[in-house]
Amino acid sequence: MGTARYLEIADGIRRAILEGDHPVGARLPSESELVARWSASRGTVRQAVALLTSEGLIGSRQGARRIVLRQERRHSFAELNSFAQWARGMGLSAGSRILVRSRRPATAEEARRLALPADGEVLHVLRLRSLDGEPAMVERTAYADWAAPAVEALPEDCVSIMDSIARDAGIVAQYGEHLIDAVPAGTEDAGLLQVRRGSPLLRQRHVTCDQSGRPIEWSDDRYRPGSVTFSVTNSATATPLERHRGAPPA
């Protein structure tokens, strides 16, 4: 399944901004110029520009042509991008190791989140994620039974499960809901993330659904301190949640 055209255009403009072709404060080419340059419809160009606006890269003043606001790269949760996609965009090397992959009865919460019957079954996956070779996140995911075979077929070092099942099985994530809080590291998490037991971990729980709204996965992700940070940028029209590379704690 090919990349949506507006994502391709947004990526091209984003690269031009990050490489300095459009410095901070400079005006972007007009909508007509972008339509001609990319041989795309105005609606598609507007989608691309809206995505870059949600990321905070560009903005407008008093209805004037869009201008470049900043040049650092961030990941906006306005777009449903995977951890691996975000890492690649940041110029980081993402690694992954599946530690456990087993079928079991769904817990009450998993059944509710995945819209399963009370006696439904899930595929439980425990995975350790890394950035540039350092442990960054422990991921515990319950996959709905209909998506489980595609996940079971993947190798243990699969870097992005969601990218892979989209490519191999046509299971494409279209919607996500995220819950964020902090939890202390238990014995297992502390060992995997190489931190002290009880250290604060940033937890992100999320459900991911396909285009029809059918839940694919319910995941509990716990980040090592300093590996990433999340921020929310408010505006009059949008409040995208963003993920950034974190700084090690002092």
Sequence and secondary structure as in RCSB ss.txt:
>XXXX:A:sequence
MGTARYLEIADGIRRAILEGDHPVGARLPSESELVARWSASRGTVRQAVALLTSEGLIGSRQGARRIVLRQERRH
SFAELNSFAQWARGMGLSAGSRILVRSRRPATAEEARRLALPADGEVLHVLRLRSLDGEPAMVERTAYADWAAPA
VEALPEDCVSIMDSIARDAGIVAQYGEHLIDAVPAGTEDAGLLQVRRGSPLLRQRHVTCDQSGRPIEWSDDRYRP
GSVTFSVTNSATATPLERHRGAPPA
>XXXX:A:secstr
    HHHHHHHHHHHHHHTTSS TT B   HHHHHHHHT  HHHHHHHHHHHHHTTSEE STT S EE   S  E
ETTS   HHHHHHHTT  EEEEEEEEEEEE  HHHHHHTT  TT EEEEEEEEEEETTEEEEEEEEEEETTTHHH
HHTS TT S HHHHHHHHH     EEEEEEEEEE  HHHHHHHT  TT EEEEEEEEEE TTS EEEEEEEEE T
TTEEEEE   SS   EEEEE     
